[in-house]
Amino acid sequence: MSSTVLAARDRVPNEWDVVFASQLGRLRDRSNTNKDVREALAPVGFAWVTTHVFRKTAATLLDEGGLTVREIADQLGHRRVSITQDTYFGRHQASPRVAAVLDVIGRESAQ
């Protein structure tokens, strides 16, 4: 959603200035939000999607886009990059560079 769309959206006034406040201007409960998301996406076969799936997708896209972990952590609201790394980034395949360096051990053992 672009910032223009968010800026144009009718917003419920609230003390936190959040975009998606409840109808009473309070912070939304996560379980209610997930329920609303499930109900909206169920007719098209995506009832399994939660708000966390959107966060994970955003983190993955930002990572694949070359942003630093610090930038991604800031976007997700994490103070420590370790939270972002541990929660959102799975282990990648072993680096070919690491394999090349460690290959030295194999060559020395064979001699």
C-alpha positions as CSV (number, residue, x, y, z in Angstrom):
1,M,0.0,0.0,0.0
2,S,1.5,3.3,-1.0
3,S,1.9,6.2,1.4
4,T,-0.5,8.2,-0.8
5,V,-3.2,5.5,-0.3
6,L,-2.6,5.5,3.5
7,A,-2.7,9.2,3.7
8,A,-6.0,9.4,1.9
9,R,-7.6,6.7,4.0
10,D,-10.3,7.7,6.4
11,R,-8.8,7.3,9.8
12,V,-10.3,6.9,13.2
13,P,-8.6,9.6,15.5
14,N,-6.5,7.9,18.1
15,E,-3.8,8.9,20.6
16,W,-1.2,6.8,18.9
17,D,-1.8,8.1,15.4
18,V,-1.9,4.6,14.1
19,V,-3.5,4.0,10.7
20,F,-5.5,0.9,11.5
21,A,-7.1,1.7,14.9
22,S,-10.2,0.0,16.1
23,Q,-13.6,1.6,15.4
24,L,-13.4,3.1,18.9
25,G,-9.9,4.6,18.3
26,R,-8.1,2.0,20.4
27,L,-5.2,-0.3,19.4
28,R,-6.5,-3.4,17.7
29,D,-6.1,-6.7,19.4
30,R,-3.9,-9.1,17.4
31,S,-6.2,-12.0,17.6
32,N,-9.1,-9.9,16.3
33,T,-7.0,-8.6,13.5
34,N,-5.9,-12.1,12.5
35,K,-9.5,-13.2,12.5
36,D,-10.4,-10.3,10.2
37,V,-7.6,-11.2,7.9
38,R,-8.6,-14.9,7.8
39,E,-12.2,-14.0,7.1
40,A,-11.2,-11.6,4.3
41,L,-8.8,-14.1,2.6
42,A,-10.7,-17.4,3.2
43,P,-12.9,-17.0,0.1
44,V,-9.9,-17.0,-2.1
45,G,-8.2,-20.0,-0.4
46,F,-5.8,-18.1,1.9
47,A,-7.4,-18.6,5.4
48,W,-4.0,-19.7,6.7
49,V,-2.5,-16.2,6.3
50,T,-1.9,-14.2,9.4
51,T,-0.5,-10.7,9.9
52,H,2.8,-12.3,10.7
53,V,2.9,-13.8,7.2
54,F,2.8,-10.2,5.9
55,R,5.7,-9.2,8.2
56,K,7.7,-12.2,7.2
57,T,7.1,-11.4,3.5
58,A,8.1,-7.8,3.9
59,A,11.3,-8.8,5.7
60,T,12.1,-11.4,3.0
61,L,11.5,-8.8,0.2
62,L,13.6,-6.2,1.9
63,D,16.4,-8.8,2.5
64,E,16.3,-9.9,-1.1
65,G,16.3,-6.2,-2.2
66,G,19.7,-5.8,-0.6
67,L,18.8,-3.7,2.5
68,T,20.9,-4.2,5.6
69,V,19.6,-6.1,8.5
70,R,19.7,-2.8,10.5
71,E,17.4,-1.2,7.9
72,I,15.0,-4.1,8.0
73,A,15.0,-4.2,11.8
74,D,14.2,-0.5,11.9
75,Q,11.3,-1.1,9.5
76,L,9.9,-4.0,11.6
77,G,10.4,-2.0,14.8
78,H,13.1,-4.2,16.3
79,R,15.7,-2.5,18.5
80,R,18.2,-5.4,18.1
81,V,19.1,-6.8,14.7
82,S,19.5,-10.2,16.3
83,I,15.7,-10.3,16.8
84,T,15.2,-9.7,13.1
85,Q,17.8,-12.3,12.1
86,D,16.5,-14.9,14.5
87,T,12.8,-14.4,13.8
88,Y,12.7,-13.6,10.1
89,F,15.8,-14.9,8.4
90,G,16.2,-18.6,8.0
91,R,19.6,-20.2,7.5
92,H,20.8,-19.8,4.0
93,Q,22.6,-22.4,2.0
94,A,26.3,-22.6,2.8
95,S,28.4,-20.0,1.0
96,P,30.6,-21.2,-1.8
97,R,33.3,-18.8,-0.4
98,V,33.2,-20.7,2.9
99,A,33.4,-24.0,1.1
100,A,36.5,-22.8,-0.8
101,V,38.3,-21.7,2.3
102,L,37.5,-24.9,4.2
103,D,38.5,-27.0,1.2
104,V,42.1,-26.3,2.4
105,I,41.5,-28.7,5.3
106,G,40.4,-31.4,2.9
107,R,43.5,-30.9,0.7
108,E,45.9,-31.0,3.6
109,S,44.3,-34.1,5.0
110,A,44.7,-36.0,1.7
111,Q,48.4,-35.3,1.5
